[in-house]
Amino acid sequence: MSTQSVVYICAHPDDIESATGTLTLLRRKGYTIHDFCLTPGQRGYKLPGQTRRVGLVPPNSELAATRIKEEQAACAVIGAELTMFDEMDGELYAHRAICEKVAAKLAEIKPAAVITLWALEKPDHSAAFSIAYKALHLNELYWTTEFYMSRADGSGYHFRPDLYVNVSNVIEQKKAVAACYPSQLSGDPADYALRQARMHGQAASCDYAEGFSTSVPLVGTRWDRPAEIGRLLLGL
């Protein structure tokens, strides 16, 4: 499976929408896509018919079950293999046990690339980044694995993509994934999916794009390391 898999590590069901187009393109190129979802989203946002609440609310097992089903539906659209972890929504930390669990899964897969969330977003997203980063280092996979961050939270601070992936020809799949999350997205899910993709598309001179930040500079060759950051996504 080595070099033929890509792993997306996220905090909540629905975070994967930020990279849906890119993951779809990678799947079409023959990569196995894995979705590591660290919490079932027990606290946010609402079940149908309920009023959305703000703040840290009590965990809700029914909501968690609903959100897991939503994530399963989204993975079916993308063609991704889902692994659910059982951390607490709103209380996600990069503690030793979860870092080692994720590291063990990465050791099995040995992915060509790991995509996670931008570190300067909501705290759970920041924790997901830290877990992914630590897990790669625990396996000594960091320098042999391409590592990217995507922005899943509109309030993400100082997110500046280092590269863009043109997702114009898979925009219908991106809209279909957004539609899998009625517990999270009110109004027209297609509008949600397209808003940021249009913005990144303007920056990349195409209709729709997804933006990614890298942990090291994009350089043609770098110290003879096996993984050159940017190779995988710039080839889409």
ChimeraX commands (.cxc) that place a marker at each C-alpha (Angstrom):
marker #1 position 0.00,0.00,0.00 radius 0.5
marker #1 position 3.02,2.28,0.41 radius 0.5
marker #1 position 3.00,5.41,-1.82 radius 0.5
marker #1 position -0.46,4.49,-3.09 radius 0.5
marker #1 position -2.53,5.95,-0.25 radius 0.5
marker #1 position -3.42,9.41,1.01 radius 0.5
marker #1 position -4.71,10.00,4.55 radius 0.5
marker #1 position -6.92,12.92,5.57 radius 0.5
marker #1 position -6.85,13.53,9.36 radius 0.5
marker #1 position -9.64,15.72,10.71 radius 0.5
marker #1 position -11.33,16.66,13.96 radius 0.5
marker #1 position -15.01,16.33,13.03 radius 0.5
marker #1 position -17.39,14.85,10.49 radius 0.5
marker #1 position -17.75,17.49,7.72 radius 0.5
marker #1 position -14.15,18.82,7.93 radius 0.5
marker #1 position -13.25,16.70,4.90 radius 0.5
marker #1 position -15.38,18.94,2.68 radius 0.5
marker #1 position -12.44,21.36,2.54 radius 0.5
marker #1 position -10.40,18.88,0.46 radius 0.5
marker #1 position -13.17,16.92,-1.28 radius 0.5
marker #1 position -12.22,17.88,-4.82 radius 0.5
marker #1 position -8.54,17.11,-4.35 radius 0.5
marker #1 position -9.26,13.75,-2.71 radius 0.5
marker #1 position -11.62,12.88,-5.56 radius 0.5
marker #1 position -8.91,13.64,-8.12 radius 0.5
marker #1 position -6.38,11.55,-6.18 radius 0.5
marker #1 position -8.87,8.67,-6.03 radius 0.5
marker #1 position -9.30,8.88,-9.81 radius 0.5
marker #1 position -5.52,8.61,-10.19 radius 0.5
marker #1 position -5.57,5.32,-8.30 radius 0.5
marker #1 position -4.75,6.39,-4.76 radius 0.5
marker #1 position -6.59,4.78,-1.85 radius 0.5
marker #1 position -8.11,7.57,0.25 radius 0.5
marker #1 position -8.37,7.20,4.03 radius 0.5
marker #1 position -10.44,9.50,6.25 radius 0.5
marker #1 position -9.28,9.51,9.89 radius 0.5
marker #1 position -12.04,11.32,11.81 radius 0.5
marker #1 position -10.91,11.89,15.39 radius 0.5
marker #1 position -14.28,12.70,17.02 radius 0.5
marker #1 position -17.86,11.79,16.09 radius 0.5
marker #1 position -18.92,15.40,16.69 radius 0.5
marker #1 position -21.02,14.78,19.79 radius 0.5
marker #1 position -21.55,18.50,20.46 radius 0.5
marker #1 position -22.17,20.30,17.23 radius 0.5
marker #1 position -24.37,21.51,15.81 radius 0.5
marker #1 position -27.94,20.18,15.80 radius 0.5
marker #1 position -30.38,17.45,14.86 radius 0.5
marker #1 position -33.15,18.23,12.35 radius 0.5
marker #1 position -35.90,20.24,14.02 radius 0.5
marker #1 position -33.65,21.52,16.81 radius 0.5
marker #1 position -32.39,25.05,17.29 radius 0.5
marker #1 position -28.68,25.49,16.79 radius 0.5
marker #1 position -26.94,26.20,20.07 radius 0.5
marker #1 position -23.70,28.07,20.60 radius 0.5
marker #1 position -20.98,27.12,23.04 radius 0.5
marker #1 position -19.87,23.89,24.65 radius 0.5
marker #1 position -23.08,21.88,25.08 radius 0.5
marker #1 position -23.48,18.40,26.64 radius 0.5
marker #1 position -22.43,15.56,24.31 radius 0.5
marker #1 position -25.32,13.97,22.44 radius 0.5
marker #1 position -25.02,10.32,21.39 radius 0.5
marker #1 position -27.89,10.64,18.90 radius 0.5
marker #1 position -26.16,13.56,17.22 radius 0.5
marker #1 position -22.90,11.62,17.15 radius 0.5
marker #1 position -24.64,8.69,15.41 radius 0.5
marker #1 position -26.18,11.08,12.88 radius 0.5
marker #1 position -22.86,12.72,12.12 radius 0.5
marker #1 position -21.09,9.38,11.69 radius 0.5
marker #1 position -23.72,8.43,9.09 radius 0.5
marker #1 position -23.17,11.78,7.36 radius 0.5
marker #1 position -19.43,11.11,7.24 radius 0.5
marker #1 position -20.04,7.62,5.86 radius 0.5
marker #1 position -22.21,9.10,3.12 radius 0.5
marker #1 position -19.54,11.67,2.24 radius 0.5
marker #1 position -16.85,8.98,2.09 radius 0.5
marker #1 position -19.07,6.99,-0.27 radius 0.5
marker #1 position -19.17,10.00,-2.63 radius 0.5
marker #1 position -15.38,10.39,-2.53 radius 0.5
marker #1 position -14.60,6.68,-2.47 radius 0.5
marker #1 position -12.74,6.97,0.84 radius 0.5
marker #1 position -12.18,4.42,3.60 radius 0.5
marker #1 position -13.39,5.81,6.94 radius 0.5
marker #1 position -11.73,5.20,10.30 radius 0.5
marker #1 position -13.63,6.75,13.22 radius 0.5
marker #1 position -11.82,7.48,16.46 radius 0.5
marker #1 position -13.71,8.19,19.68 radius 0.5
marker #1 position -12.26,11.40,21.10 radius 0.5
marker #1 position -14.58,13.98,22.68 radius 0.5
marker #1 position -15.81,16.80,20.47 radius 0.5
marker #1 position -14.79,20.13,22.00 radius 0.5
marker #1 position -12.09,18.46,24.12 radius 0.5
marker #1 position -9.68,17.16,21.50 radius 0.5
marker #1 position -6.06,17.23,22.59 radius 0.5
marker #1 position -2.86,15.78,21.17 radius 0.5
marker #1 position -2.42,13.43,24.14 radius 0.5
marker #1 position -0.12,10.43,23.96 radius 0.5
marker #1 position -2.77,7.72,23.50 radius 0.5
marker #1 position -4.46,9.26,20.45 radius 0.5
marker #1 position -1.13,10.21,18.83 radius 0.5
marker #1 position 0.05,6.62,19.21 radius 0.5
marker #1 position -3.23,5.24,17.82 radius 0.5
marker #1 position -2.99,7.43,14.74 radius 0.5
marker #1 position 0.73,6.64,14.41 radius 0.5
marker #1 position -0.04,2.90,14.44 radius 0.5
marker #1 position -2.56,3.31,11.62 radius 0.5
marker #1 position -0.12,5.41,9.59 radius 0.5
marker #1 position 2.57,2.76,10.11 radius 0.5
marker #1 position 0.24,0.20,8.52 radius 0.5
marker #1 position -0.65,2.39,5.56 radius 0.5
marker #1 position 2.63,4.26,4.94 radius 0.5
marker #1 position 0.82,6.93,2.91 radius 0.5
marker #1 position 2.34,9.02,0.17 radius 0.5
marker #1 position 0.71,12.08,1.73 radius 0.5
marker #1 position -1.15,13.22,4.82 radius 0.5
marker #1 position -3.58,16.14,4.67 radius 0.5
marker #1 position -4.84,17.69,7.89 radius 0.5
marker #1 position -6.35,20.96,9.15 radius 0.5
marker #1 position -4.77,24.38,9.42 radius 0.5
marker #1 position -3.24,24.79,12.89 radius 0.5
marker #1 position -4.63,28.28,13.59 radius 0.5
marker #1 position -8.33,27.43,13.51 radius 0.5
marker #1 position -10.70,26.41,16.30 radius 0.5
marker #1 position -8.94,24.45,19.08 radius 0.5
marker #1 position -10.13,21.00,17.95 radius 0.5
marker #1 position -8.76,21.68,14.47 radius 0.5
marker #1 position -5.46,22.82,15.95 radius 0.5
marker #1 position -5.35,19.58,17.96 radius 0.5
marker #1 position -5.99,17.52,14.81 radius 0.5
marker #1 position -2.98,19.20,13.19 radius 0.5
marker #1 position -0.83,18.45,16.26 radius 0.5
marker #1 position -1.95,14.81,16.34 radius 0.5
marker #1 position -1.15,14.34,12.64 radius 0.5
marker #1 position 2.23,16.06,13.03 radius 0.5
marker #1 position 3.20,14.06,16.12 radius 0.5
marker #1 position 1.99,10.76,14.64 radius 0.5
marker #1 position 4.18,11.22,11.55 radius 0.5
marker #1 position 7.22,11.92,13.74 radius 0.5
marker #1 position 6.52,8.92,16.02 radius 0.5
marker #1 position 6.87,6.70,12.93 radius 0.5
marker #1 position 9.79,8.62,11.47 radius 0.5
marker #1 position 7.53,9.20,8.47 radius 0.5
marker #1 position 7.60,12.99,8.49 radius 0.5
marker #1 position 10.47,13.42,6.01 radius 0.5
marker #1 position 9.23,10.70,3.66 radius 0.5
marker #1 position 5.56,11.76,3.56 radius 0.5
marker #1 position 4.11,14.81,1.84 radius 0.5
marker #1 position 2.28,16.87,4.46 radius 0.5
marker #1 position -0.43,19.44,3.73 radius 0.5
marker #1 position -2.92,21.60,5.60 radius 0.5
marker #1 position -6.33,22.75,4.37 radius 0.5
marker #1 position -8.65,25.34,5.88 radius 0.5
marker #1 position -11.95,23.88,7.07 radius 0.5
marker #1 position -12.98,26.81,9.27 radius 0.5
marker #1 position -13.74,30.17,7.69 radius 0.5
marker #1 position -12.25,31.94,10.70 radius 0.5
marker #1 position -8.85,30.28,10.21 radius 0.5
marker #1 position -6.20,32.91,10.96 radius 0.5
marker #1 position -3.50,33.80,8.44 radius 0.5
marker #1 position -4.18,30.89,6.08 radius 0.5
marker #1 position -2.20,31.53,2.89 radius 0.5
marker #1 position -2.10,28.59,0.45 radius 0.5
marker #1 position 1.28,27.58,-0.90 radius 0.5
marker #1 position -0.35,25.69,-3.76 radius 0.5
marker #1 position -3.77,25.31,-5.37 radius 0.5
marker #1 position -5.51,22.33,-6.94 radius 0.5
marker #1 position -7.91,23.06,-9.78 radius 0.5
marker #1 position -11.12,21.19,-8.84 radius 0.5
marker #1 position -13.36,22.68,-11.52 radius 0.5
marker #1 position -14.02,19.32,-13.18 radius 0.5
marker #1 position -15.04,17.65,-9.88 radius 0.5
marker #1 position -17.12,20.49,-8.47 radius 0.5
marker #1 position -20.28,18.37,-8.61 radius 0.5
marker #1 position -18.66,15.87,-6.25 radius 0.5
marker #1 position -17.73,18.72,-3.90 radius 0.5
marker #1 position -21.34,19.89,-3.89 radius 0.5
marker #1 position -22.55,16.32,-3.32 radius 0.5
marker #1 position -20.31,15.96,-0.26 radius 0.5
marker #1 position -21.58,19.23,1.21 radius 0.5
marker #1 position -25.13,17.92,0.79 radius 0.5
marker #1 position -24.23,14.95,3.04 radius 0.5
marker #1 position -24.14,17.20,6.13 radius 0.5
marker #1 position -27.65,18.53,6.89 radius 0.5
marker #1 position -26.88,18.59,10.62 radius 0.5
marker #1 position -24.08,21.09,9.95 radius 0.5
marker #1 position -25.01,23.14,6.92 radius 0.5
marker #1 position -28.16,25.22,6.84 radius 0.5
marker #1 position -29.49,26.78,3.67 radius 0.5
marker #1 position -28.02,25.71,0.32 radius 0.5
marker #1 position -25.07,23.33,0.87 radius 0.5
marker #1 position -23.89,23.94,-2.69 radius 0.5
marker #1 position -23.39,27.63,-1.88 radius 0.5
marker #1 position -21.26,26.66,1.10 radius 0.5
marker #1 position -19.17,24.29,-1.00 radius 0.5
marker #1 position -18.64,26.79,-3.80 radius 0.5
marker #1 position -17.94,29.95,-1.82 radius 0.5
marker #1 position -14.35,29.19,-0.80 radius 0.5
marker #1 position -13.67,27.20,-3.97 radius 0.5
marker #1 position -14.53,30.30,-6.03 radius 0.5
marker #1 position -12.21,32.45,-3.91 radius 0.5
marker #1 position -9.32,30.03,-4.33 radius 0.5
marker #1 position -10.20,29.70,-8.01 radius 0.5
marker #1 position -9.78,33.44,-8.49 radius 0.5
marker #1 position -6.31,33.25,-6.92 radius 0.5
marker #1 position -5.40,30.25,-9.10 radius 0.5
marker #1 position -6.92,31.64,-12.34 radius 0.5
marker #1 position -9.48,28.87,-12.71 radius 0.5
marker #1 position -13.17,28.46,-11.89 radius 0.5
marker #1 position -12.82,26.48,-8.66 radius 0.5
marker #1 position -9.80,25.47,-6.60 radius 0.5
marker #1 position -8.80,24.16,-3.19 radius 0.5
marker #1 position -5.86,25.71,-1.36 radius 0.5
marker #1 position -3.21,23.95,0.72 radius 0.5
marker #1 position -0.42,25.12,2.97 radius 0.5
marker #1 position 2.79,23.14,3.39 radius 0.5
marker #1 position 4.98,22.66,6.44 radius 0.5
marker #1 position 8.23,23.27,4.55 radius 0.5
marker #1 position 9.04,25.48,1.54 radius 0.5
marker #1 position 8.25,24.23,-1.95 radius 0.5
marker #1 position 11.66,23.51,-3.49 radius 0.5
marker #1 position 12.51,21.50,-6.58 radius 0.5
marker #1 position 14.97,19.24,-4.74 radius 0.5
marker #1 position 15.73,19.28,-1.04 radius 0.5
marker #1 position 18.59,17.37,0.57 radius 0.5
marker #1 position 17.86,14.17,-1.36 radius 0.5
marker #1 position 14.78,13.43,0.73 radius 0.5
marker #1 position 12.42,10.80,-0.71 radius 0.5
marker #1 position 9.32,13.01,-0.46 radius 0.5
marker #1 position 9.32,16.37,-2.22 radius 0.5
marker #1 position 6.43,18.45,-0.92 radius 0.5
marker #1 position 4.12,19.48,-3.74 radius 0.5
marker #1 position 4.86,16.56,-6.06 radius 0.5
marker #1 position 1.57,14.79,-5.46 radius 0.5
marker #1 position -0.85,17.72,-5.58 radius 0.5
marker #1 position 0.88,19.69,-8.31 radius 0.5
marker #1 position 0.59,16.61,-10.49 radius 0.5
marker #1 position -3.23,16.70,-10.41 radius 0.5
marker link #1:1,2 radius 0.2
marker link #1:2,3 radius 0.2
marker link #1:3,4 radius 0.2
marker link #1:4,5 radius 0.2
marker link #1:5,6 radius 0.2
marker link #1:6,7 radius 0.2
marker link #1:7,8 radius 0.2
marker link #1:8,9 radius 0.2
marker link #1:9,10 radius 0.2
marker link #1:10,11 radius 0.2
marker link #1:11,12 radius 0.2
marker link #1:12,13 radius 0.2
marker link #1:13,14 radius 0.2
marker link #1:14,15 radius 0.2
marker link #1:15,16 radius 0.2
marker link #1:16,17 radius 0.2
marker link #1:17,18 radius 0.2
marker link #1:18,19 radius 0.2
marker link #1:19,20 radius 0.2
marker link #1:20,21 radius 0.2
marker link #1:21,22 radius 0.2
marker link #1:22,23 radius 0.2
marker link #1:23,24 radius 0.2
marker link #1:24,25 radius 0.2
marker link #1:25,26 radius 0.2
marker link #1:26,27 radius 0.2
marker link #1:27,28 radius 0.2
marker link #1:28,29 radius 0.2
marker link #1:29,30 radius 0.2
marker link #1:30,31 radius 0.2
marker link #1:31,32 radius 0.2
marker link #1:32,33 radius 0.2
marker link #1:33,34 radius 0.2
marker link #1:34,35 radius 0.2
marker link #1:35,36 radius 0.2
marker link #1:36,37 radius 0.2
marker link #1:37,38 radius 0.2
marker link #1:38,39 radius 0.2
marker link #1:39,40 radius 0.2
marker link #1:40,41 radius 0.2
marker link #1:41,42 radius 0.2
marker link #1:42,43 radius 0.2
marker link #1:43,44 radius 0.2
marker link #1:44,45 radius 0.2
marker link #1:45,46 radius 0.2
marker link #1:46,47 radius 0.2
marker link #1:47,48 radius 0.2
marker link #1:48,49 radius 0.2
marker link #1:49,50 radius 0.2
marker link #1:50,51 radius 0.2
marker link #1:51,52 radius 0.2
marker link #1:52,53 radius 0.2
marker link #1:53,54 radius 0.2
marker link #1:54,55 radius 0.2
marker link #1:55,56 radius 0.2
marker link #1:56,57 radius 0.2
marker link #1:57,58 radius 0.2
marker link #1:58,59 radius 0.2
marker link #1:59,60 radius 0.2
marker link #1:60,61 radius 0.2
marker link #1:61,62 radius 0.2
marker link #1:62,63 radius 0.2
marker link #1:63,64 radius 0.2
marker link #1:64,65 radius 0.2
marker link #1:65,66 radius 0.2
marker link #1:66,67 radius 0.2
marker link #1:67,68 radius 0.2
marker link #1:68,69 radius 0.2
marker link #1:69,70 radius 0.2
marker link #1:70,71 radius 0.2
marker link #1:71,72 radius 0.2
marker link #1:72,73 radius 0.2
marker link #1:73,74 radius 0.2
marker link #1:74,75 radius 0.2
marker link #1:75,76 radius 0.2
marker link #1:76,77 radius 0.2
marker link #1:77,78 radius 0.2
marker link #1:78,79 radius 0.2
marker link #1:79,80 radius 0.2
marker link #1:80,81 radius 0.2
marker link #1:81,82 radius 0.2
marker link #1:82,83 radius 0.2
marker link #1:83,84 radius 0.2
marker link #1:84,85 radius 0.2
marker link #1:85,86 radius 0.2
marker link #1:86,87 radius 0.2
marker link #1:87,88 radius 0.2
marker link #1:88,89 radius 0.2
marker link #1:89,90 radius 0.2
marker link #1:90,91 radius 0.2
marker link #1:91,92 radius 0.2
marker link #1:92,93 radius 0.2
marker link #1:93,94 radius 0.2
marker link #1:94,95 radius 0.2
marker link #1:95,96 radius 0.2
marker link #1:96,97 radius 0.2
marker link #1:97,98 radius 0.2
marker link #1:98,99 radius 0.2
marker link #1:99,100 radius 0.2
marker link #1:100,101 radius 0.2
marker link #1:101,102 radius 0.2
marker link #1:102,103 radius 0.2
marker link #1:103,104 radius 0.2
marker link #1:104,105 radius 0.2
marker link #1:105,106 radius 0.2
marker link #1:106,107 radius 0.2
marker link #1:107,108 radius 0.2
marker link #1:108,109 radius 0.2
marker link #1:109,110 radius 0.2
marker link #1:110,111 radius 0.2
marker link #1:111,112 radius 0.2
marker link #1:112,113 radius 0.2
marker link #1:113,114 radius 0.2
marker link #1:114,115 radius 0.2
marker link #1:115,116 radius 0.2
marker link #1:116,117 radius 0.2
marker link #1:117,118 radius 0.2
marker link #1:118,119 radius 0.2
marker link #1:119,120 radius 0.2
marker link #1:120,121 radius 0.2
marker link #1:121,122 radius 0.2
marker link #1:122,123 radius 0.2
marker link #1:123,124 radius 0.2
marker link #1:124,125 radius 0.2
marker link #1:125,126 radius 0.2
marker link #1:126,127 radius 0.2
marker link #1:127,128 radius 0.2
marker link #1:128,129 radius 0.2
marker link #1:129,130 radius 0.2
marker link #1:130,131 radius 0.2
marker link #1:131,132 radius 0.2
marker link #1:132,133 radius 0.2
marker link #1:133,134 radius 0.2
marker link #1:134,135 radius 0.2
marker link #1:135,136 radius 0.2
marker link #1:136,137 radius 0.2
marker link #1:137,138 radius 0.2
marker link #1:138,139 radius 0.2
marker link #1:139,140 radius 0.2
marker link #1:140,141 radius 0.2
marker link #1:141,142 radius 0.2
marker link #1:142,143 radius 0.2
marker link #1:143,144 radius 0.2
marker link #1:144,145 radius 0.2
marker link #1:145,146 radius 0.2
marker link #1:146,147 radius 0.2
marker link #1:147,148 radius 0.2
marker link #1:148,149 radius 0.2
marker link #1:149,150 radius 0.2
marker link #1:150,151 radius 0.2
marker link #1:151,152 radius 0.2
marker link #1:152,153 radius 0.2
marker link #1:153,154 radius 0.2
marker link #1:154,155 radius 0.2
marker link #1:155,156 radius 0.2
marker link #1:156,157 radius 0.2
marker link #1:157,158 radius 0.2
marker link #1:158,159 radius 0.2
marker link #1:159,160 radius 0.2
marker link #1:160,161 radius 0.2
marker link #1:161,162 radius 0.2
marker link #1:162,163 radius 0.2
marker link #1:163,164 radius 0.2
marker link #1:164,165 radius 0.2
marker link #1:165,166 radius 0.2
marker link #1:166,167 radius 0.2
marker link #1:167,168 radius 0.2
marker link #1:168,169 radius 0.2
marker link #1:169,170 radius 0.2
marker link #1:170,171 radius 0.2
marker link #1:171,172 radius 0.2
marker link #1:172,173 radius 0.2
marker link #1:173,174 radius 0.2
marker link #1:174,175 radius 0.2
marker link #1:175,176 radius 0.2
marker link #1:176,177 radius 0.2
marker link #1:177,178 radius 0.2
marker link #1:178,179 radius 0.2
marker link #1:179,180 radius 0.2
marker link #1:180,181 radius 0.2
marker link #1:181,182 radius 0.2
marker link #1:182,183 radius 0.2
marker link #1:183,184 radius 0.2
marker link #1:184,185 radius 0.2
marker link #1:185,186 radius 0.2
marker link #1:186,187 radius 0.2
marker link #1:187,188 radius 0.2
marker link #1:188,189 radius 0.2
marker link #1:189,190 radius 0.2
marker link #1:190,191 radius 0.2
marker link #1:191,192 radius 0.2
marker link #1:192,193 radius 0.2
marker link #1:193,194 radius 0.2
marker link #1:194,195 radius 0.2
marker link #1:195,196 radius 0.2
marker link #1:196,197 radius 0.2
marker link #1:197,198 radius 0.2
marker link #1:198,199 radius 0.2
marker link #1:199,200 radius 0.2
marker link #1:200,201 radius 0.2
marker link #1:201,202 radius 0.2
marker link #1:202,203 radius 0.2
marker link #1:203,204 radius 0.2
marker link #1:204,205 radius 0.2
marker link #1:205,206 radius 0.2
marker link #1:206,207 radius 0.2
marker link #1:207,208 radius 0.2
marker link #1:208,209 radius 0.2
marker link #1:209,210 radius 0.2
marker link #1:210,211 radius 0.2
marker link #1:211,212 radius 0.2
marker link #1:212,213 radius 0.2
marker link #1:213,214 radius 0.2
marker link #1:214,215 radius 0.2
marker link #1:215,216 radius 0.2
marker link #1:216,217 radius 0.2
marker link #1:217,218 radius 0.2
marker link #1:218,219 radius 0.2
marker link #1:219,220 radius 0.2
marker link #1:220,221 radius 0.2
marker link #1:221,222 radius 0.2
marker link #1:222,223 radius 0.2
marker link #1:223,224 radius 0.2
marker link #1:224,225 radius 0.2
marker link #1:225,226 radius 0.2
marker link #1:226,227 radius 0.2
marker link #1:227,228 radius 0.2
marker link #1:228,229 radius 0.2
marker link #1:229,230 radius 0.2
marker link #1:230,231 radius 0.2
marker link #1:231,232 radius 0.2
marker link #1:232,233 radius 0.2
marker link #1:233,234 radius 0.2
marker link #1:234,235 radius 0.2
marker link #1:235,236 radius 0.2
view
